[in-house]
């Protein structure tokens, strides 16, 4: 039986860990410093607590990091400090350059580093996200086997560390920025009393985020995670010599919603927060 360590059981991490557990793996997690909500998720999905990260490093065949992108390098350093030398999977929305830093941190402790990216919603009976993997060819099959027969579709990419991260940010730079732009467009129309006409125009298109106003509150509640991801997307674009303005602008929009972290706001509150500039924001 493969032993997987999960850092950390947020909404995505817990659901991914649950799929690995259903496929036969034992899943460890470290409760130190985690919220009551994380503890409840871990208990609900049957994850096994450990006393410290060092215990996870001793027992886990594979450690999977799924955390806010801004914390990804610090999490990697904590694991490396435990002299972890097996398979480390970074599944966070980070740029290829950040992923290279993470790889260097773990290689110093002797770990095999796999670059991972989850595209889609947390797995469930109705949702089956793709988990793209790139890195050492000898390590990828062991990670993919964790999800055999589960709702997670593990897919290997050629080209080494950085490929999965590049794919993730290529997709999310469009998907998340488009959601933010749609909300701003709706806010402008609403200020002038023409939102109904704007939605009528959008509804006439085959697909349009602009018509999905019920999704704006979901974007706002997730912006504490999506905003940093957009900053990473901007870094990736800059590294490739491409304009990063739209990704940075999407991040700036999401920062206006930072006070709605994991909330369930209504559309009116989302629009109100969009009009409120964070301290130091001149945009």
Backbone as CSV, one residue per row, in Angstrom:
resi,resn,N_x,N_y,N_z,CA_x,CA_y,CA_z,C_x,C_y,C_z
1,UNK,0.844,-1.199,0.000,0.000,0.000,0.000,0.874,1.242,0.000
2,UNK,0.600,2.147,-0.922,1.338,3.403,-0.996,0.860,4.342,0.105
3,UNK,1.788,5.060,0.703,1.445,6.053,1.709,1.663,7.439,1.120
4,UNK,0.597,8.234,1.129,0.623,9.591,0.584,0.509,10.600,1.717
5,UNK,1.342,11.615,1.688,1.198,12.742,2.610,0.613,13.915,1.861
6,UNK,-0.411,14.552,2.418,-1.054,15.688,1.754,-0.792,16.976,2.526
7,UNK,-0.319,17.989,1.813,-0.086,19.324,2.367,-0.798,20.325,1.453
8,UNK,-1.984,20.691,1.781,-2.785,20.527,2.995,-4.216,20.195,2.562
9,UNK,-5.068,19.715,3.458,-6.426,19.336,3.054,-7.389,20.517,2.971
10,UNK,-7.140,21.416,2.010,-8.140,22.431,1.680,-9.236,21.782,0.858
11,UNK,-10.075,22.582,0.224,-11.191,22.002,-0.525,-10.693,21.126,-1.667
12,UNK,-9.639,21.554,-2.362,-9.089,20.724,-3.434,-8.229,19.607,-2.868
13,UNK,-7.314,19.946,-1.953,-6.406,18.943,-1.415,-7.106,17.785,-0.749
14,UNK,-8.136,18.069,0.030,-8.868,17.008,0.722,-9.584,16.101,-0.264
15,UNK,-10.181,16.701,-1.297,-10.913,15.904,-2.284,-9.967,15.034,-3.102
16,UNK,-8.806,15.578,-3.468,-7.804,14.788,-4.191,-7.298,13.643,-3.305
17,UNK,-7.018,13.958,-2.041,-6.545,12.945,-1.107,-7.572,11.833,-0.926
18,UNK,-8.847,12.209,-0.892,-9.907,11.223,-0.723,-9.927,10.240,-1.888
19,UNK,-9.667,10.745,-3.104,-9.648,9.850,-4.271,-8.473,8.879,-4.187
20,UNK,-7.318,9.356,-3.717,-6.176,8.460,-3.541,-6.473,7.400,-2.490
21,UNK,-7.151,7.803,-1.444,-7.494,6.859,-0.377,-8.464,5.794,-0.885
22,UNK,-9.436,6.226,-1.695,-10.390,5.255,-2.252,-9.697,4.263,-3.195
23,UNK,-8.571,4.695,-3.764,-7.830,3.816,-4.658,-6.860,2.903,-3.907
24,UNK,-6.833,3.010,-2.573,-6.059,2.071,-1.770,-4.888,2.648,-1.016
25,UNK,-4.627,3.937,-1.153,-3.496,4.533,-0.442,-3.885,4.932,0.977
26,UNK,-2.920,4.891,1.887,-3.105,5.526,3.184,-2.702,6.987,3.007
27,UNK,-3.505,7.901,3.541,-3.227,9.320,3.355,-2.967,9.981,4.699
28,UNK,-1.784,10.567,4.841,-1.383,11.246,6.065,-1.573,12.754,5.918
29,UNK,-1.846,13.405,7.042,-1.865,14.869,7.042,-1.376,15.348,8.395
30,UNK,-0.913,16.595,8.442,-0.355,17.153,9.677,-1.267,18.252,10.208
31,UNK,-1.921,18.046,11.357,-2.875,19.023,11.892,-2.246,20.292,12.471
32,UNK,-0.933,20.310,12.675,-0.302,21.459,13.333,-0.537,22.740,12.530
33,UNK,-1.134,23.721,13.203,-1.356,25.017,12.570,-2.512,25.078,11.597
34,UNK,-3.261,24.006,11.449,-4.361,23.987,10.492,-5.662,24.397,11.174
35,UNK,-6.600,24.874,10.381,-7.860,25.391,10.906,-8.810,24.273,11.301
36,UNK,-9.854,24.659,12.031,-10.896,23.697,12.396,-11.581,23.148,11.151
37,UNK,-11.694,23.976,10.121,-12.314,23.527,8.870,-11.471,22.449,8.210
38,UNK,-10.153,22.642,8.194,-9.259,21.621,7.631,-9.336,20.329,8.431
39,UNK,-9.402,20.465,9.748,-9.514,19.273,10.589,-10.797,18.504,10.298
40,UNK,-11.884,19.245,10.084,-13.171,18.603,9.784,-13.111,17.879,8.443
41,UNK,-12.473,18.503,7.455,-12.340,17.856,6.149,-11.530,16.570,6.273
42,UNK,-10.402,16.656,6.979,-9.532,15.484,7.124,-10.261,14.329,7.797
43,UNK,-11.035,14.657,8.802,-11.799,13.611,9.499,-12.871,13.027,8.590
44,UNK,-13.545,13.914,7.843,-14.624,13.452,6.959,-14.096,12.492,5.892
45,UNK,-12.888,12.761,5.390,-12.343,11.929,4.320,-11.468,10.788,4.832
46,UNK,-11.371,10.628,6.130,-10.636,9.502,6.691,-9.133,9.610,6.579
47,UNK,-8.582,10.836,6.628,-7.140,11.008,6.563,-6.512,10.719,7.930
48,UNK,-5.287,10.220,7.914,-4.601,9.822,9.139,-3.719,10.955,9.644
49,UNK,-3.942,11.439,10.871,-3.103,12.534,11.382,-1.725,12.042,11.807
50,UNK,-0.727,12.916,11.642,0.615,12.637,12.161,0.971,13.741,13.154
51,UNK,1.927,13.468,14.007,2.256,14.417,15.065,3.060,15.607,14.563
52,UNK,3.795,15.411,13.469,4.648,16.481,12.952,4.975,16.202,11.499
53,UNK,5.415,17.232,10.795,5.799,17.064,9.397,6.934,16.054,9.272
54,UNK,7.813,16.013,10.253,8.929,15.058,10.210,8.427,13.618,10.189
55,UNK,7.325,13.346,10.893,6.758,11.997,10.864,6.207,11.683,9.485
56,UNK,5.549,12.665,8.858,5.054,12.460,7.494,6.213,12.151,6.553
57,UNK,7.308,12.907,6.698,8.466,12.699,5.835,9.071,11.314,6.013
58,UNK,9.010,10.786,7.216,9.532,9.445,7.482,8.652,8.355,6.875
59,UNK,7.324,8.567,6.877,6.396,7.509,6.506,5.906,7.561,5.061
60,UNK,5.866,8.740,4.458,5.215,8.887,3.158,6.113,8.458,1.992
61,UNK,5.543,7.685,1.084,6.227,7.354,-0.166,6.169,8.534,-1.130
62,UNK,5.064,9.279,-1.054,4.836,10.437,-1.913,4.246,11.548,-1.046
63,UNK,4.749,12.764,-1.185,4.139,13.927,-0.539,3.607,14.837,-1.635
64,UNK,2.363,15.243,-1.481,1.699,16.113,-2.447,1.392,17.452,-1.794
65,UNK,1.904,18.522,-2.382,1.645,19.872,-1.889,0.544,20.516,-2.724
66,UNK,-0.553,20.871,-2.061,-1.652,21.613,-2.679,-2.002,22.749,-1.723
67,UNK,-1.436,23.910,-1.970,-1.585,25.043,-1.067,-1.682,26.324,-1.895
68,UNK,-1.983,27.473,-1.289,-1.957,28.726,-2.044,-0.582,28.927,-2.682
69,UNK,-0.530,29.405,-3.923,0.754,29.478,-4.629,1.818,30.299,-3.920
70,UNK,1.401,31.325,-3.174,2.373,32.164,-2.481,3.126,31.389,-1.404
71,UNK,2.550,30.282,-0.931,3.176,29.503,0.133,3.953,28.302,-0.384
72,UNK,3.935,28.052,-1.676,4.472,26.806,-2.228,5.959,26.617,-1.931
73,UNK,6.758,27.674,-2.091,8.193,27.525,-1.843,8.491,27.300,-0.364
74,UNK,7.769,27.981,0.514,7.983,27.785,1.951,7.627,26.362,2.370
75,UNK,6.540,25.829,1.815,6.144,24.449,2.115,7.239,23.483,1.656
76,UNK,7.788,23.736,0.469,8.863,22.885,-0.047,10.083,22.933,0.871
77,UNK,10.423,24.123,1.377,11.567,24.257,2.286,11.337,23.479,3.579
78,UNK,10.101,23.527,4.081,9.793,22.796,5.311,9.980,21.293,5.119
79,UNK,9.557,20.797,3.956,9.698,19.365,3.677,11.167,19.003,3.482
80,UNK,11.892,19.834,2.757,13.321,19.569,2.542,14.085,19.562,3.860
81,UNK,13.660,20.410,4.806,14.321,20.474,6.109,14.168,19.168,6.885
82,UNK,13.200,18.355,6.487,13.006,17.042,7.128,13.798,15.948,6.424
83,UNK,14.691,16.352,5.491,15.532,15.408,4.735,14.701,14.401,3.957
84,UNK,13.589,14.878,3.404,12.709,13.990,2.631,13.385,13.633,1.313
85,UNK,13.431,12.328,0.985,14.193,11.873,-0.177,13.408,10.915,-1.069
86,UNK,12.063,10.993,-1.001,11.298,10.153,-1.918,10.617,11.047,-2.968
87,UNK,9.352,10.857,-3.273,8.714,11.608,-4.364,7.930,12.787,-3.794
88,UNK,8.225,13.970,-4.288,7.529,15.187,-3.879,6.806,15.753,-5.094
89,UNK,5.490,15.944,-4.957,4.679,16.482,-6.044,4.190,17.868,-5.652
90,UNK,4.581,18.876,-6.426,4.039,20.213,-6.215,2.884,20.400,-7.188
91,UNK,1.663,20.440,-6.652,0.477,20.564,-7.484,-0.105,21.958,-7.496
92,UNK,0.718,22.957,-7.193,0.224,24.322,-7.027,0.287,25.126,-8.326
93,UNK,-0.508,26.190,-8.365,-0.559,27.054,-9.549,0.585,28.053,-9.490
94,UNK,1.777,27.595,-9.879,2.963,28.440,-9.853,3.578,28.500,-11.243
95,UNK,4.386,29.523,-11.473,5.032,29.676,-12.772,6.123,28.622,-12.942
96,UNK,6.526,28.355,-14.191,7.631,27.411,-14.401,8.907,27.811,-13.650
97,UNK,9.190,29.120,-13.544,10.379,29.558,-12.817,10.256,29.259,-11.328
98,UNK,9.060,29.497,-10.758,8.837,29.158,-9.347,8.956,27.656,-9.149
99,UNK,8.432,26.886,-10.112,8.526,25.428,-10.025,9.984,24.984,-10.067
100,UNK,10.807,25.656,-10.857,12.231,25.324,-10.902,12.888,25.587,-9.547
101,UNK,12.489,26.669,-8.875,13.010,26.952,-7.529,12.625,25.850,-6.557
102,UNK,11.354,25.432,-6.628,10.859,24.376,-5.744,11.621,23.076,-5.992
103,UNK,11.850,22.776,-7.270,12.595,21.567,-7.616,13.999,21.610,-7.029
104,UNK,14.657,22.764,-7.135,16.017,22.897,-6.599,16.042,22.721,-5.086
105,UNK,15.027,23.237,-4.417,14.949,23.106,-2.956,14.879,21.643,-2.547
106,UNK,14.035,20.861,-3.236,13.839,19.460,-2.847,14.950,18.552,-3.351
107,UNK,15.547,18.902,-4.477,16.642,18.072,-4.991,17.810,18.048,-4.014
108,UNK,17.967,19.123,-3.258,19.056,19.179,-2.268,18.888,18.139,-1.169
109,UNK,17.647,17.736,-0.923,17.415,16.706,0.096,17.339,15.309,-0.518
110,UNK,17.464,15.228,-1.850,17.465,13.928,-2.516,16.116,13.464,-3.026
111,UNK,15.104,14.330,-3.002,13.767,13.945,-3.454,13.676,13.954,-4.979
112,UNK,12.791,13.121,-5.509,12.421,13.174,-6.919,11.239,14.127,-7.025
113,UNK,11.382,15.209,-7.766,10.369,16.270,-7.788,9.506,16.164,-9.032
114,UNK,8.204,16.099,-8.804,7.219,16.044,-9.885,6.429,17.344,-9.904
115,UNK,6.317,17.923,-11.083,5.526,19.127,-11.303,4.103,18.690,-11.630
116,UNK,3.131,19.160,-10.846,1.743,18.759,-11.076,0.822,19.951,-11.218
117,UNK,-0.266,19.782,-11.942,-1.270,20.839,-12.026,-2.652,20.215,-12.147
118,UNK,-3.553,20.697,-11.302,-4.936,20.225,-11.319,-5.771,21.224,-12.118
119,UNK,-6.454,20.741,-13.126,-7.322,21.592,-13.936,-8.741,21.055,-13.834
120,UNK,-9.610,21.860,-13.244,-10.988,21.455,-13.024,-11.365,21.646,-11.567
121,UNK,-12.606,21.344,-11.255,-13.121,21.466,-9.895,-12.697,20.277,-9.047
122,UNK,-12.782,20.384,-7.712,-12.450,19.237,-6.863,-13.234,18.001,-7.287
123,UNK,-12.605,16.827,-7.278,-13.287,15.616,-7.734,-14.488,15.265,-6.869
124,UNK,-15.503,14.724,-7.520,-16.721,14.311,-6.837,-17.410,13.280,-7.718
125,UNK,-18.624,12.906,-7.340,-19.375,11.942,-8.147,-19.684,12.484,-9.538
126,UNK,-19.716,13.811,-9.669,-20.072,14.414,-10.956,-18.928,15.171,-11.629
127,UNK,-17.778,15.305,-10.948,-16.679,16.100,-11.504,-15.385,15.281,-11.487
128,UNK,-14.674,15.363,-12.606,-13.474,14.553,-12.771,-12.334,15.417,-13.320
129,UNK,-11.608,16.095,-12.427,-10.525,16.978,-12.891,-9.355,16.191,-13.465
130,UNK,-8.577,16.879,-14.281,-7.347,16.304,-14.807,-6.177,16.725,-13.915
131,UNK,-5.305,15.777,-13.643,-4.103,16.056,-12.852,-2.904,15.793,-13.761
132,UNK,-2.357,16.872,-14.318,-1.224,16.758,-15.225,0.067,16.643,-14.424
133,UNK,0.980,15.786,-14.909,2.228,15.511,-14.217,3.387,15.597,-15.194
134,UNK,4.473,16.238,-14.760,5.693,16.243,-15.563,6.882,16.168,-14.624
135,UNK,8.001,15.676,-15.153,9.183,15.516,-14.322,9.877,14.200,-14.606
136,UNK,10.576,13.643,-13.611,11.346,12.408,-13.828,10.445,11.257,-14.291
137,UNK,10.796,10.656,-15.411,9.961,9.597,-15.992,9.744,8.439,-15.029
138,UNK,10.748,8.159,-14.188,10.629,7.022,-13.269,9.670,7.303,-12.112
139,UNK,9.374,8.584,-11.849,8.495,8.924,-10.724,7.041,9.084,-11.132
140,UNK,6.780,9.423,-12.381,5.407,9.738,-12.799,4.440,8.561,-12.648
141,UNK,4.817,7.322,-13.028,3.850,6.215,-12.890,3.388,5.995,-11.454
142,UNK,4.279,6.161,-10.485,3.893,5.938,-9.081,2.852,6.955,-8.650
143,UNK,2.994,8.197,-9.110,2.011,9.227,-8.761,0.693,8.950,-9.462
144,UNK,0.753,8.607,-10.736,-0.467,8.337,-11.498,-1.251,7.164,-10.912
145,UNK,-0.531,6.131,-10.422,-1.204,4.953,-9.854,-2.028,5.284,-8.618
146,UNK,-1.700,6.369,-7.943,-2.487,6.770,-6.776,-3.959,6.981,-7.132
147,UNK,-4.222,7.285,-8.398,-5.572,7.669,-8.790,-6.211,6.690,-9.767
148,UNK,-5.655,5.476,-9.856,-6.259,4.449,-10.709,-7.703,4.204,-10.298
149,UNK,-8.606,4.273,-11.257,-10.014,3.986,-10.995,-10.745,5.061,-10.230
150,UNK,-10.136,6.228,-10.066,-10.757,7.298,-9.288,-11.329,8.368,-10.210
151,UNK,-11.869,9.410,-9.609,-12.418,10.527,-10.374,-11.346,11.491,-10.849
152,UNK,-10.095,11.270,-10.446,-8.982,12.114,-10.870,-8.319,11.472,-12.087
153,UNK,-8.225,12.226,-13.167,-7.607,11.739,-14.392,-6.143,12.169,-14.432
154,UNK,-5.244,11.276,-14.060,-3.812,11.591,-14.070,-3.277,11.469,-15.491
155,UNK,-2.582,12.516,-15.952,-2.049,12.535,-17.317,-0.602,13.006,-17.297
156,UNK,0.288,12.189,-17.845,1.711,12.515,-17.872,2.037,13.381,-19.083
157,UNK,2.916,14.353,-18.876,3.408,15.224,-19.945,4.904,14.978,-20.133
158,UNK,5.360,15.063,-21.352,6.793,14.962,-21.605,7.421,16.345,-21.456
159,UNK,8.734,16.376,-21.299,9.418,17.666,-21.273,9.966,18.090,-19.925
160,UNK,9.672,17.344,-18.864,10.279,17.632,-17.576,9.541,18.646,-16.729
161,UNK,10.159,18.981,-15.595,9.576,19.925,-14.636,9.343,21.275,-15.310
162,UNK,8.160,21.838,-15.057,7.785,23.110,-15.645,6.670,22.992,-16.656
163,UNK,6.526,21.813,-17.262,5.505,21.643,-18.298,4.091,21.685,-17.719
164,UNK,3.871,20.985,-16.611,2.534,20.973,-15.999,2.164,22.367,-15.495
165,UNK,3.133,23.073,-14.909,2.867,24.429,-14.429,2.550,25.368,-15.581
166,UNK,3.270,25.241,-16.686,3.016,26.089,-17.846,1.619,25.850,-18.398
167,UNK,1.199,24.589,-18.427,-0.141,24.274,-18.923,-1.209,24.871,-18.013
168,UNK,-1.030,24.721,-16.708,-1.999,25.249,-15.747,-2.175,26.755,-15.913
169,UNK,-1.072,27.481,-15.971,-1.177,28.931,-16.038,-1.592,29.417,-17.414
170,UNK,-1.306,28.635,-18.451,-1.822,28.976,-19.782,-3.346,28.954,-19.768
171,UNK,-3.897,27.952,-19.099,-5.355,27.843,-19.017,-5.943,28.872,-18.059
172,UNK,-5.379,28.970,-16.858,-6.002,29.821,-15.842,-5.836,31.297,-16.148
173,UNK,-4.787,31.682,-16.888,-4.636,33.091,-17.237,-5.806,33.560,-18.091
174,UNK,-6.368,32.655,-18.882,-7.590,32.994,-19.633,-8.829,32.833,-18.772
175,UNK,-8.962,31.654,-18.162,-10.209,31.321,-17.476,-10.520,32.272,-16.328
176,UNK,-9.541,32.529,-15.490,-9.792,33.363,-14.312,-9.828,34.846,-14.668
177,UNK,-8.947,35.276,-15.588,-8.986,36.677,-16.004,-10.302,37.002,-16.702
178,UNK,-10.829,36.049,-17.464,-12.111,36.266,-18.152,-13.248,36.441,-17.155
179,UNK,-13.209,35.655,-16.080,-14.240,35.790,-15.039,-14.174,37.178,-14.395
180,UNK,-12.958,37.636,-14.118,-12.805,38.951,-13.496,-13.257,40.061,-14.438
181,UNK,-12.900,39.950,-15.716,-13.282,40.958,-16.692,-14.797,41.006,-16.853
182,UNK,-15.442,39.842,-16.830,-16.901,39.803,-16.933,-17.553,40.533,-15.764
183,UNK,-17.015,40.345,-14.559,-17.582,41.015,-13.390,-17.415,42.531,-13.483
184,UNK,-16.253,42.986,-13.957,-16.030,44.429,-14.109,-16.972,45.014,-15.154
185,UNK,-17.161,44.309,-16.262,-18.070,44.780,-17.305,-19.497,44.894,-16.777
186,UNK,-19.908,43.911,-16.000,-21.259,43.935,-15.418,-21.398,45.090,-14.437
187,UNK,-20.342,45.323,-13.631,-20.399,46.419,-12.662,-20.568,47.760,-13.363
188,UNK,-19.862,47.965,-14.473,-19.981,49.215,-15.217,-21.391,49.384,-15.779
189,UNK,-21.912,48.305,-16.357,-23.270,48.372,-16.901,-24.290,48.628,-15.800
190,UNK,-24.103,47.988,-14.649,-25.017,48.160,-13.527,-25.011,49.596,-13.024
191,UNK,-23.839,50.224,-12.984,-23.744,51.609,-12.535,-24.574,52.547,-13.411
192,UNK,-24.766,52.174,-14.675,-25.500,53.023,-15.609,-26.894,52.491,-15.917
193,UNK,-27.301,51.445,-15.190,-28.649,50.928,-15.331,-28.925,50.166,-16.612
194,UNK,-27.872,49.644,-17.260,-28.088,48.920,-18.515,-27.657,47.452,-18.406
195,UNK,-27.622,46.926,-17.156,-27.159,45.553,-16.981,-28.070,44.522,-17.652
196,UNK,-29.389,44.791,-17.658,-30.312,43.847,-18.290,-30.030,43.747,-19.789
197,UNK,-29.770,44.881,-20.416,-29.464,44.874,-21.842,-28.134,44.176,-22.124
198,UNK,-27.142,44.407,-21.228,-25.847,43.749,-21.391,-26.008,42.229,-21.316
199,UNK,-26.797,41.759,-20.350,-26.992,40.316,-20.205,-27.775,39.745,-21.375
200,UNK,-28.678,40.539,-21.932,-29.435,40.085,-23.106,-28.489,39.888,-24.295
201,UNK,-27.542,40.816,-24.453,-26.545,40.671,-25.517,-25.706,39.415,-25.294
202,UNK,-25.234,39.246,-24.045,-24.381,38.102,-23.733,-25.123,36.783,-23.917
203,UNK,-26.413,36.772,-23.553,-27.197,35.540,-23.670,-27.369,35.119,-25.124
204,UNK,-27.233,36.064,-26.042,-27.351,35.740,-27.459,-26.122,35.060,-28.024
205,UNK,-25.024,35.030,-27.262,-23.817,34.331,-27.693,-23.898,32.881,-27.235
206,UNK,-23.205,32.001,-27.937,-23.285,30.576,-27.583,-22.709,30.306,-26.198
207,UNK,-21.584,30.954,-25.866,-21.007,30.835,-24.526,-20.451,32.196,-24.123
208,UNK,-20.685,32.598,-22.894,-20.151,33.867,-22.410,-20.149,33.886,-20.895
209,UNK,-18.968,34.110,-20.309,-18.890,34.280,-18.870,-19.701,35.484,-18.420
210,UNK,-19.863,36.446,-19.316,-20.565,37.672,-18.967,-22.006,37.397,-18.571
211,UNK,-22.598,36.362,-19.153,-23.989,36.037,-18.846,-24.138,35.274,-17.534
212,UNK,-23.028,34.804,-16.958,-23.074,33.957,-15.762,-22.869,34.790,-14.507
213,UNK,-23.800,35.696,-14.235,-23.647,36.583,-13.072,-23.695,35.812,-11.757
214,UNK,-24.352,34.657,-11.751,-24.417,33.867,-10.519,-23.040,33.322,-10.145
215,UNK,-22.091,33.363,-11.082,-20.751,32.870,-10.790,-19.857,33.951,-10.188
216,UNK,-20.236,35.224,-10.325,-19.404,36.300,-9.789,-19.150,36.133,-8.287
217,UNK,-20.156,35.808,-7.471,-19.877,35.610,-6.048,-18.892,34.470,-5.781
218,UNK,-18.930,33.415,-6.614,-17.974,32.322,-6.438,-16.558,32.797,-6.735
219,UNK,-16.423,33.620,-7.777,-15.111,34.172,-8.104,-14.602,35.028,-6.943
220,UNK,-15.483,35.871,-6.408,-15.101,36.758,-5.306,-14.628,35.948,-4.094
221,UNK,-15.347,34.881,-3.760,-15.005,34.082,-2.583,-13.689,33.327,-2.758
222,UNK,-13.322,33.058,-3.998,-12.088,32.309,-4.266,-10.914,33.213,-4.612
223,UNK,-11.139,34.516,-4.641,-10.115,35.431,-5.133,-8.874,35.478,-4.248
224,UNK,-8.990,35.128,-2.982,-7.805,35.082,-2.123,-6.803,34.055,-2.646
225,UNK,-7.293,33.020,-3.370,-6.407,32.038,-3.995,-6.133,32.386,-5.451
226,UNK,-7.167,32.848,-6.148,-7.031,33.116,-7.574,-6.153,34.336,-7.852
227,UNK,-6.194,35.343,-6.984,-5.376,36.530,-7.193,-3.888,36.208,-7.244
228,UNK,-3.341,35.515,-6.224,-1.936,35.114,-6.299,-1.627,34.231,-7.506
229,UNK,-2.594,33.406,-7.897,-2.383,32.578,-9.089,-2.219,33.447,-10.328
230,UNK,-2.998,34.525,-10.406,-2.865,35.439,-11.533,-1.523,36.157,-11.516
231,UNK,-0.984,36.459,-10.330,0.356,37.043,-10.250,1.400,36.046,-10.775
232,UNK,1.227,34.757,-10.453,2.125,33.741,-10.987,1.983,33.637,-12.503
233,UNK,0.741,33.741,-13.004,0.529,33.720,-14.454,1.232,34.905,-15.110
234,UNK,1.174,36.066,-14.460,1.866,37.245,-14.980,3.369,37.005,-15.051
235,UNK,3.926,36.377,-14.014,5.356,36.070,-14.011,5.702,35.134,-15.165
236,UNK,4.845,34.124,-15.381,5.096,33.168,-16.462,5.060,33.859,-17.821
237,UNK,4.114,34.779,-17.997,4.026,35.524,-19.255,5.268,36.388,-19.462
238,UNK,5.710,37.050,-18.386,6.905,37.888,-18.475,8.143,37.052,-18.822
239,UNK,8.238,35.865,-18.222,9.366,34.982,-18.506,9.409,34.598,-19.981
240,UNK,8.224,34.514,-20.602,8.136,34.138,-22.016,8.206,35.344,-22.948
241,UNK,8.392,36.540,-22.386,8.451,37.742,-23.197,7.098,38.184,-23.706
242,UNK,6.031,37.817,-23.003,4.663,38.148,-23.406,4.084,39.218,-22.480
243,UNK,3.092,39.979,-22.944,2.488,41.004,-22.088,1.796,40.377,-20.877
244,UNK,2.034,40.952,-19.721,1.443,40.420,-18.482,0.355,41.330,-17.930
245,UNK,0.014,42.392,-18.669,-0.902,43.408,-18.153,-2.249,42.840,-17.745
246,UNK,-2.829,41.978,-18.598,-4.172,41.454,-18.304,-4.164,40.576,-17.061
247,UNK,-3.132,39.739,-16.920,-3.061,38.872,-15.734,-2.901,39.700,-14.467
248,UNK,-2.044,40.723,-14.525,-1.871,41.587,-13.359,-3.140,42.374,-13.050
249,UNK,-3.834,42.798,-14.101,-5.081,43.527,-13.885,-6.137,42.630,-13.251
250,UNK,-6.213,41.373,-13.693,-7.158,40.433,-13.084,-6.838,40.237,-11.610
251,UNK,-5.539,40.148,-11.278,-5.143,40.015,-9.881,-5.566,41.236,-9.080
252,UNK,-5.413,42.434,-9.673,-5.809,43.660,-8.969,-7.306,43.697,-8.715
253,UNK,-8.090,43.204,-9.674,-9.538,43.111,-9.474,-9.845,42.175,-8.310
254,UNK,-9.204,41.022,-8.302,-9.474,40.028,-7.270,-9.052,40.503,-5.891
255,UNK,-8.032,41.339,-5.824,-7.595,41.864,-4.533,-8.653,42.753,-3.889
256,UNK,-9.532,43.313,-4.688,-10.634,44.092,-4.120,-11.642,43.194,-3.398
257,UNK,-11.623,41.916,-3.713,-12.530,40.959,-3.075,-11.847,40.184,-1.947
258,UNK,-10.669,40.601,-1.537,-9.896,39.819,-0.568,-10.625,39.629,0.760
259,UNK,-11.527,40.557,1.092,-12.264,40.432,2.350,-13.390,39.423,2.313
260,UNK,-13.626,38.807,1.157,-14.733,37.855,1.011,-14.229,36.414,0.998
261,UNK,-13.064,36.179,1.555,-12.450,34.856,1.536,-13.403,33.766,2.014
262,UNK,-13.650,32.782,1.132,-14.472,31.603,1.437,-15.851,31.959,1.978
263,UNK,-16.338,33.175,1.649,-17.664,33.598,2.107,-18.723,33.140,1.100
264,UNK,-19.967,33.487,1.379,-21.073,33.208,0.458,-21.805,34.518,0.180
265,UNK,-21.123,35.468,-0.466,-21.721,36.788,-0.670,-22.801,36.767,-1.739
266,UNK,-23.709,37.737,-1.655,-24.664,37.886,-2.747,-24.063,38.823,-3.792
267,UNK,-24.745,38.927,-4.923,-24.203,39.712,-6.028,-24.038,41.181,-5.649
268,UNK,-24.988,41.712,-4.856,-24.919,43.120,-4.472,-23.647,43.414,-3.680
269,UNK,-23.295,42.530,-2.743,-22.086,42.739,-1.945,-20.837,42.616,-2.810
270,UNK,-20.849,41.671,-3.736,-19.712,41.504,-4.640,-19.483,42.774,-5.446
271,UNK,-20.572,43.376,-5.942,-20.436,44.613,-6.711,-19.971,45.768,-5.808
272,UNK,-20.462,45.799,-4.581,-20.051,46.845,-3.644,-18.560,46.758,-3.357
273,UNK,-18.063,45.541,-3.110,-16.642,45.358,-2.825,-15.786,45.690,-4.041
274,UNK,-16.317,45.470,-5.226,-15.578,45.771,-6.446,-15.342,47.271,-6.594
275,UNK,-16.227,48.083,-6.004,-16.084,49.535,-6.059,-15.170,50.068,-4.954
276,UNK,-14.763,49.201,-4.033,-13.952,49.637,-2.898,-12.490,49.328,-3.154
277,UNK,-11.663,50.354,-3.243,-10.244,50.150,-3.518,-9.503,49.707,-2.265
278,UNK,-8.687,48.682,-2.376,-7.812,48.318,-1.255,-6.842,49.454,-0.963
279,UNK,-6.342,49.503,0.257,-5.378,50.536,0.647,-4.163,50.458,-0.276
280,UNK,-3.780,51.605,-0.821,-2.611,51.663,-1.694,-2.909,51.382,-3.144
281,UNK,-4.181,51.055,-3.478,-4.567,50.770,-4.865,-4.967,52.069,-5.550
282,UNK,-4.253,52.458,-6.594,-4.555,53.680,-7.328,-5.244,53.407,-8.646
283,UNK,-5.556,52.123,-8.907,-6.167,51.783,-10.198,-7.653,52.088,-10.204
